[in-house]
Amino acid sequence: SIVHVQAFKGLRVGPRNELADMQAIVEKVLGGVTPHDFDSRMIFMCFDDVLPVSGFEEHIFAVTAAEQVAGLPWLSDPKALADIGALVIIHRSLDDVCPEKVLHILRAFTYEMLAHPENAPPVLLLPVPQPSARGGACVTWVRSMLETSMVDAVLHGMPCGYALVLAVKAALTRIQVQMSGLHAKMCATARLSKQRSQLAGSIDFVLWQYLPVRLLHSIPPIRRDLGDHATRNINGWKVKRNFHRRGRFGAVYMGQKAERKACSSILVVDKSRGSHNFSEVRAINRLLGAMERLATAPHPHISQLLSVIHTPSRLYVNTSMIGQHTVQSALERRDSATARTTGTRRPSLDG
């Protein structure tokens, strides 16, 4: 646990009425130091009515209601907000949970800070343990503040005077180190993502642009004029409803030509899936090559290849619907070699 009850055992405090007075607490915490000792501008915020301590008139703000947050002069000014080194919240932990008033103030403060997140300073919490509170009350309250990301660090043990200066500087140093490590991880992640994107682009170029020109001649070149997005009109054919089945390479849709009222089946190969490899692209090339050969006159066919459209993101294979004749019926209508031979020999035999 970041906050431990043992951190408060070595604190020497005055009478119970002194701790009950927030003014005395603020004077004790800031006693013996000046704003220049922090090396940067510090803002101290309290949720109780307190008077400014001598020398900290422009650094202490008392906020007793959420409506007062928007009126803070440095919160709405991005330049003034960027000049603040840290915001220190001094608050008493009286209950096991954060009071409702404090929650409303912190929510309003967080909402205003989100308007300029790049200029938001670190938020440090200085919890003040109370004798009347149970031992685990402050620990529970501070842990809830950290888990909700309302504060960036906690100043343990209620440091006072120069101990407060050292605690603030140490907390800011830890936050800076953590942010540097987080920034390095984010840069490494972004660099890795960029490398993966470049690798995917290279593989896509080899599979769909280089190989079709060099080896896989049945796959046509990419038509850049069709754009990267799916189109509902492919070479005069409108892509209609899905047949609710997926082939080996992609989904099959129904195509229709309005002027002819003809229907076709369109196989849509989505190249952006990222699962394509050389074997699959070569299988698509073999499929197109076979359909091209079967579409010629000497070969009967059931489904005729009408067109193949290659866009930057998809490959459209447009074929005719299954005809009303089977392969056997098409072969029966075709002049076979035996029939031609018999027809050639019969006149000679009759003569």
QUIDA-V357938 format. One record per residue. N is the residue number from 0. RES is the residue in three letters. PHI is phi in degrees with one decimal (999 if undefined). PSI is psi in degrees with one decimal (NA if undefined). OMEGA is omega in radians with two decimals (* if undefined). Layout:
n res phi psi omega
N RES PHI PSI OMEGA
N RES PHI PSI OMEGA
This chain:
n res phi psi omega
0 SER 999 139.6 -3.11
1 ILE -69.8 -36.8 3.14
2 VAL -110.6 130.7 -3.11
3 HIS -127.2 149.5 -3.10
4 VAL -63.6 -29.2 -3.11
5 GLN -63.4 -20.3 -3.12
6 ALA -67.3 -19.9 -3.08
7 PHE -100.5 -4.3 -3.07
8 LYS -74.1 -31.0 -3.10
9 GLY -86.7 4.9 -3.12
10 LEU -80.9 125.2 3.07
11 ARG -92.1 118.5 -3.10
12 VAL -121.0 164.2 -3.14
13 GLY -85.2 -155.9 3.14
14 PRO -65.1 168.0 -3.10
15 ARG -64.2 -35.1 -3.13
16 ASN -70.4 -24.3 3.10
17 GLU -69.9 -41.8 3.10
18 LEU -68.7 -28.6 3.12
19 ALA -71.6 -19.7 -3.13
20 ASP -94.2 113.0 -3.11
21 MET -66.9 -29.1 3.11
22 GLN -63.0 -42.3 3.12
23 ALA -66.4 -34.2 3.12
24 ILE -65.4 -44.9 -3.13
25 VAL -65.0 -41.9 3.13
26 GLU -65.3 -34.9 3.13
27 LYS -69.8 -39.5 -3.10
28 VAL -68.2 -41.7 -3.07
29 LEU -96.6 9.4 -3.12
30 GLY -69.2 134.0 3.06
31 GLY 83.9 2.7 3.14
32 VAL -127.4 162.8 3.10
33 THR -122.2 164.5 3.11
34 PRO -60.4 -27.0 -3.13
35 HIS -71.1 -17.5 -3.14
36 ASP -70.9 -17.1 -3.10
37 PHE -88.6 -3.9 3.12
38 ASP 66.1 -7.2 3.08
39 SER -154.4 164.0 -3.08
40 ARG -70.7 126.6 3.10
41 MET -109.7 141.6 3.04
42 ILE -116.0 124.4 3.11
43 PHE -108.1 126.5 -3.09
44 MET -121.8 133.9 3.10
45 CYS -122.9 152.6 3.12
46 PHE -100.3 15.5 3.09
47 ASP -127.6 163.0 3.11
48 ASP -73.1 110.7 3.10
49 VAL -130.8 153.2 3.07
50 LEU -95.4 148.5 -3.14
51 PRO -60.8 139.1 3.08
52 VAL -80.4 149.0 -3.12
53 SER -57.5 125.1 -3.12
54 GLY 93.7 -16.1 -3.12
55 PHE -116.6 30.5 -3.08
56 GLU -61.3 -35.2 -3.11
57 GLU -96.6 10.7 -3.05
58 HIS -121.8 -11.8 -3.11
59 ILE -112.1 129.5 3.14
60 PHE -130.6 130.1 3.10
61 ALA -101.8 120.5 -3.14
62 VAL -120.0 113.5 -3.11
63 THR -107.8 -4.7 3.13
64 ALA -148.9 153.5 -3.11
65 ALA -65.7 -26.2 -3.14
66 GLU -68.2 -20.5 -3.12
67 GLN -81.5 -11.8 -3.07
68 VAL -65.5 -43.5 -3.11
69 ALA -64.3 -20.8 -3.13
70 GLY -86.9 -0.2 3.11
71 LEU -66.0 126.3 -3.01
72 PRO -65.8 -31.9 -3.07
73 TRP -88.9 -10.8 -3.07
74 LEU -80.3 -30.7 -3.12
75 SER -92.7 -5.6 -3.14
76 ASP -102.5 112.9 -3.11
77 PRO -60.8 -38.6 -3.13
78 LYS -66.9 -44.8 3.11
79 ALA -65.1 -34.9 3.12
80 LEU -68.1 -36.0 3.13
81 ALA -70.5 -24.4 -3.14
82 ASP -80.5 -10.3 -3.12
83 ILE -79.9 128.0 3.13
84 GLY -75.7 -38.2 3.14
85 ALA -166.4 155.9 3.06
86 LEU -113.3 120.6 -3.09
87 VAL -106.9 120.4 3.12
88 ILE -99.5 118.5 3.09
89 ILE -102.3 116.6 -3.07
90 HIS -146.8 146.6 3.12
91 ARG -88.4 137.3 3.10
92 SER -99.5 102.2 -3.06
93 LEU -102.4 -29.1 -3.04
94 ASP -124.1 172.2 3.10
95 ASP -71.8 -21.3 3.13
96 VAL -123.8 160.2 -3.14
97 CYS -72.0 132.2 -3.13
98 PRO -58.8 154.6 -3.09
99 GLU -63.4 -37.0 -3.14
100 LYS -63.5 -42.4 3.14
101 VAL -65.4 -39.2 3.12
102 LEU -62.0 -43.4 3.12
103 HIS -62.6 -40.6 3.14
104 ILE -66.0 -45.3 -3.12
105 LEU -65.8 -38.2 3.09
106 ARG -64.0 -43.4 3.10
107 ALA -64.1 -40.3 3.12
108 PHE -65.3 -43.1 3.12
109 THR -63.9 -38.5 3.13
110 TYR -63.2 -42.1 3.12
111 GLU -68.5 -35.1 -3.14
112 MET -68.2 -31.6 -3.13
113 LEU -67.8 -15.2 3.09
114 ALA -67.8 -27.0 3.11
115 HIS -135.4 69.2 -3.06
116 PRO -65.8 -27.7 -3.12
117 GLU -72.1 -19.8 -3.14
118 ASN -106.5 2.8 -3.07
119 ALA -69.2 129.6 3.13
120 PRO -82.0 163.7 3.04
121 PRO -64.5 145.4 3.14
122 VAL -109.1 120.1 3.14
123 LEU -110.5 140.4 3.14
124 LEU -108.8 128.6 3.06
125 LEU -114.7 92.5 -3.12
126 PRO -78.6 139.7 3.12
127 VAL -106.8 111.2 3.13
128 PRO -72.4 143.6 -3.13
129 GLN -111.3 140.0 3.10
130 PRO -63.2 -29.8 -3.11
131 SER -76.6 -16.7 -3.11
132 ALA -85.0 153.0 3.10
133 ARG -70.3 162.4 -3.03
134 GLY -60.6 -38.8 -3.10
135 GLY -89.7 2.1 -3.09
136 ALA -65.5 -47.7 -3.10
137 CYS -67.3 -38.0 3.13
138 VAL -62.3 -44.4 3.14
139 THR -64.6 -41.8 -3.11
140 TRP -66.4 -45.6 -3.13
141 VAL -66.3 -39.0 3.12
142 ARG -62.7 -38.1 3.11
143 SER -65.5 -34.1 3.10
144 MET -66.7 -40.8 -3.14
145 LEU -70.0 -41.1 -3.10
146 GLU -67.3 -30.0 3.10
147 THR -86.2 4.0 3.08
148 SER 60.7 27.3 3.07
149 MET -81.6 -21.2 3.08
150 VAL -130.8 155.1 -3.13
151 ASP -96.0 -28.3 -3.13
152 ALA -157.7 164.1 -3.12
153 VAL -123.0 134.8 3.07
154 LEU -92.3 106.8 -3.01
155 HIS -75.2 147.5 2.95
156 GLY 74.3 12.5 -3.13
157 MET 48.8 67.4 3.12
158 PRO -66.1 146.9 -3.11
159 CYS -127.7 149.5 3.08
160 GLY 65.3 -132.2 -3.11
161 TYR -69.9 -22.7 3.03
162 ALA -64.7 -33.8 3.07
163 LEU -66.4 -40.9 3.12
164 VAL -60.8 -46.4 3.13
165 LEU -65.7 -38.7 3.14
166 ALA -66.0 -40.2 3.12
167 VAL -65.6 -45.6 3.14
168 LYS -63.7 -39.4 3.11
169 ALA -66.1 -40.5 3.13
170 ALA -65.5 -41.9 3.11
171 LEU -64.8 -36.7 3.09
172 THR -65.0 -42.5 3.11
173 ARG -63.2 -41.6 3.13
174 ILE -64.1 -40.2 3.13
175 GLN -64.7 -40.7 3.10
176 VAL -64.6 -42.7 3.11
177 GLN -63.3 -42.0 3.12
178 MET -66.5 -36.1 3.09
179 SER -65.3 -42.7 3.09
180 GLY -64.6 -40.2 3.10
181 LEU -65.1 -40.0 3.12
182 HIS -65.0 -39.4 3.11
183 ALA -64.1 -40.7 3.11
184 LYS -65.6 -40.1 3.12
185 MET -65.3 -39.8 3.10
186 CYS -65.4 -40.9 3.11
187 ALA -64.3 -41.0 3.10
188 THR -64.0 -43.2 3.12
189 ALA -65.1 -38.7 3.12
190 ARG -65.8 -41.6 3.10
191 LEU -65.3 -40.3 3.10
192 SER -63.6 -39.2 3.11
193 LYS -66.1 -40.0 3.11
194 GLN -65.1 -40.3 3.09
195 ARG -64.5 -38.8 3.11
196 SER -65.3 -41.0 3.10
197 GLN -65.7 -39.1 3.11
198 LEU -65.4 -42.4 3.10
199 ALA -63.8 -38.5 3.09
200 GLY -65.5 -37.5 3.11
201 SER -67.2 -43.2 3.11
202 ILE -63.1 -41.2 3.11
203 ASP -63.1 -39.3 3.13
204 PHE -64.8 -43.0 -3.12
205 VAL -66.3 -43.8 -3.06
206 LEU -71.1 -42.6 -2.95
207 TRP -108.2 -8.4 3.13
208 GLN -121.7 -46.7 -3.10
209 TYR -76.3 -51.1 -3.09
210 LEU -63.6 -40.8 3.10
211 PRO -60.5 -29.7 3.13
212 VAL -79.5 -37.8 -3.05
213 ARG -89.0 -43.7 -2.99
214 LEU -124.1 -47.4 -3.00
215 LEU -93.9 80.3 -2.99
216 HIS -77.1 -14.1 3.14
217 SER -75.3 -20.0 3.09
218 ILE -87.6 118.7 -3.09
219 PRO -71.5 163.4 3.08
220 PRO -65.2 162.2 -3.12
221 ILE -74.5 135.7 3.06
222 ARG -96.6 104.1 -3.10
223 ARG -71.4 -20.3 -3.10
224 ASP -71.0 -16.1 -3.12
225 LEU -85.4 -10.5 3.09
226 GLY 83.2 177.8 -3.09
227 ASP -91.5 -12.2 -3.04
228 HIS -99.0 160.1 3.12
229 ALA -65.5 140.5 3.13
230 THR -115.7 150.8 3.14
231 ARG -96.2 2.0 -3.14
232 ASN -133.3 110.5 -3.08
233 ILE -115.0 105.4 3.05
234 ASN 53.5 42.0 3.13
235 GLY 89.5 -7.5 3.12
236 TRP -102.3 129.9 3.09
237 LYS -89.4 129.4 3.14
238 VAL -79.9 119.0 -3.09
239 LYS -102.2 -145.2 -3.02
240 ARG -68.3 159.4 3.09
241 ASN -81.6 144.7 3.10
242 PHE -79.5 2.8 3.10
243 HIS 61.9 34.8 3.02
244 ARG -149.8 151.7 -3.12
245 ARG -117.8 133.2 3.08
246 GLY -84.0 -165.3 -3.12
247 ARG -70.1 -33.3 -3.02
248 PHE -107.7 -14.5 -3.12
249 GLY 170.6 -173.0 -3.12
250 ALA -82.1 153.7 -3.13
251 VAL -113.7 128.3 3.14
252 TYR -118.8 165.8 3.07
253 MET -96.2 131.1 3.07
254 GLY -107.8 150.3 -3.08
255 GLN -146.1 139.5 3.02
256 LYS -106.6 120.9 -3.01
257 ALA -67.3 -40.3 -3.04
258 GLU -71.3 -28.7 -3.12
259 ARG -102.7 -12.0 -3.06
260 LYS 55.7 33.6 3.13
261 ALA -97.5 151.7 -3.13
262 CYS -119.4 151.6 3.10
263 SER -145.4 168.1 3.05
264 SER -111.6 131.5 -3.06
265 ILE -116.7 116.9 3.05
266 LEU -87.2 122.8 -3.11
267 VAL -108.3 112.8 3.10
268 VAL -97.7 111.2 -3.12
269 ASP -83.9 110.7 -3.11
270 LYS -77.8 -14.9 -3.10
271 SER -82.8 0.8 3.14
272 ARG -64.9 -29.2 3.12
273 GLY 80.7 0.2 -3.12
274 SER -99.9 4.0 -3.12
275 HIS -77.6 143.6 3.06
276 ASN -133.9 -176.9 -3.07
277 PHE -64.7 -38.8 -3.13
278 SER -63.7 -40.1 -3.13
279 GLU -70.2 -41.9 3.11
280 VAL -65.5 -38.2 3.10
281 ARG -66.4 -35.9 3.08
282 ALA -65.1 -38.9 3.07
283 ILE -63.1 -40.2 3.11
284 ASN -63.4 -41.9 3.11
285 ARG -64.5 -39.8 3.11
286 LEU -61.3 -46.6 3.14
287 LEU -65.8 -39.4 3.10
288 GLY -62.8 -42.2 3.12
289 ALA -65.3 -40.7 3.13
290 MET -67.5 -33.5 3.07
291 GLU -65.6 -41.4 3.14
292 ARG -69.9 -38.8 3.13
293 LEU -71.8 -16.2 -3.13
294 ALA -82.6 -3.6 3.14
295 THR -80.2 165.0 -3.05
296 ALA -63.0 -40.4 -3.10
297 PRO -67.8 -12.6 -3.08
298 HIS -114.8 119.6 3.06
299 PRO -68.8 151.5 -3.09
300 HIS -146.3 157.8 3.07
301 ILE -97.6 -47.4 -3.13
302 SER -117.3 120.6 -3.09
303 GLN -94.8 137.4 3.09
304 LEU -77.2 116.9 -3.11
305 LEU -89.8 -48.6 -3.12
306 SER -163.4 158.8 3.05
307 VAL -129.6 118.0 -3.12
308 ILE -112.6 126.5 -3.10
309 HIS -113.5 110.0 3.10
310 THR -103.9 169.6 3.14
311 PRO -59.8 -24.7 -3.07
312 SER -114.9 -18.1 -3.06
313 ARG -144.4 161.5 3.04
314 LEU -122.0 120.7 -3.10
315 TYR -105.8 121.8 3.09
316 VAL -112.0 108.3 -3.07
317 ASN -100.0 118.4 -3.14
318 THR -127.5 157.5 3.11
319 SER -74.1 158.3 3.07
320 MET -66.9 161.8 3.11
321 ILE -62.9 126.9 -3.07
322 GLY -73.0 177.1 -3.11
323 GLN -84.4 -6.5 3.13
324 HIS -109.3 146.3 3.08
325 THR -89.6 175.8 3.11
326 VAL -63.8 -39.7 -3.11
327 GLN -65.2 -41.8 3.12
328 SER -66.1 -35.2 3.08
329 ALA -67.2 -37.5 3.09
330 LEU -68.0 -34.7 3.13
331 GLU -67.5 -33.6 3.13
332 ARG -77.6 -14.6 -3.08
333 ARG -90.0 142.4 3.09
334 ASP -70.1 116.2 -3.13
335 SER -85.3 168.8 3.14
336 ALA -66.3 -36.0 3.13
337 THR -65.0 -42.6 3.14
338 ALA -64.8 -40.3 -3.14
339 ARG -67.4 -37.7 3.13
340 THR -67.5 -43.2 3.12
341 THR -63.2 -41.0 3.12
342 GLY -66.8 -25.1 3.14
343 THR -82.2 -37.7 -3.08
344 ARG -80.6 -27.5 -3.03
345 ARG -62.8 -43.6 3.11
346 PRO -61.4 -36.8 -3.13
347 SER -68.4 -35.3 3.13
348 LEU -71.5 -38.1 3.14
349 ASP -67.6 -32.7 3.13
350 GLY -75.2 NA *
